[in-house]
Amino acid sequence: MQDLSVDRIIALHAAIITRDGGDSRIISEANLHQLVFRANLISDPLPRAALALYSLAAYPAFREGNIRAAQELAEEILTDGGYALDTGDEEPFGRLAEGVVAFTVEPEEIESWLAAHARIRV
């Protein structure tokens, strides 16, 4: 599994801002370094993606686009780990990320949701 890097997350965020618009400024590079450090200690894609989604939503690193970046980063981690999400028509991470921001969702709940909706690609 590919290690995360601050540069990779910043590039992902820049692509989102270019595509969707918004303010691309970084407000806490320290939050990105903490996310990268903690995520790279986890080899299993499901808890790693859950941590990434939770961390970027709960501890914003950018002026705008944190939720979008958190969702896309989690999806990239799952894809890198050989998983695909099977969500039907459901927004993959929208309600989870909103719950993190509202302090009603914890990383373990995100991991449980991922375990129920992610399948190994064949």
N, C-alpha and C positions, 0 to 999 in steps of 0.2 A: 504494500500500500504506500502510495506517495505521501511524503510528509507535507503538512501544511506549511505555508510561509506567510509572513506579513505581506510580502510583495504580491503573492497570489491572491490574497483577500482584497488588497487594494485594487488590483487589476480587475477582479470580478466586480467590485463596487463601481469602478470607473466605467465599465461596460454597461452596467445597469443604468447609471446616471446618463450616459450618452444615449442610450436607447429610450429611457423613460423620462428624462429630465430631472432636474433637482440640483441641490447644492452638493458638490463633491468634496467639500472640505472635511478633513479629519479633525475630530475634536479630542480623541484620546488614542494615540498610538500605543500607549501602555495597555489599554484594553485588548488591542490586537495581539500584542506580544504575549499577554497572559493567556488568551484563547489558544494561540498557536502552541505555547508551551504545554498547556494541559491536554489539548487534543492529540498532540504527538506522543503522549504517554499511553494512548489507548489504541490498541491494534484492531479491535472489533469495530466494523463500520457502523453498527447500529448505535452503540453508546457514544461513539465519536461524533456521529451526525447529530445526535440528540444534544450533546454538549455544545457543539458549534451553534446550533439553532438557538439554544437557551442563552448562551453567553453573549452572542451578538445582539439578540433582542433585549436581554436584561441589562446589559452594560454597553450601551451604544458607543461605537467608535467614530461614527460619521455624523455630520450635521443632518443629513437626510439619507434615506434608503437603507437603513439598518435591517428592517424586517425583510425587505426584498433580497438583500445580500445574505441574510441568515438563511432564508429559504433556499436560495440557489447554491449556497455553500454546502448546506446539508445534502441537497440532491447530488452535487458533485462528489461528495464523500461517499454516498451510497453507490453511485455509478462506478467510482474508482474501486470500490470494494466488491463489485460484481452484483449489486442489487438493482432492482427496478421497483418503483412504487406502483402498487395496484390500488388506486383510489377511486376508480369509477369516475363519477362526475364531481367528487368532492375536491375542494381546493386543498392541495396537499398539506400545507402547513399553516394556512391563514389563521384558523381558529386557535391553533396551538401558540403561534407567535403572539396573537392578541392576548391570549391568556397569560403568557410570560410577562408582557408589558403591564397587565392588570394585576400581577402577582397572584394569579390563581392556578398557574400551571408550573410544575417542577420538572427538572430534567428526567426523572424516572417516568413521569407520565408521557413525556415525549418519546422516550425509548420504548415504552409499552405500545404506544400508537404505531411507531415504526415497525416493531415486531409483528403487529397485526396486519400491516399494509405493505411491507417490503417482501419481495420474493427474490430468490437467487435467479439471475439470468442464466439461461441455458445456451 
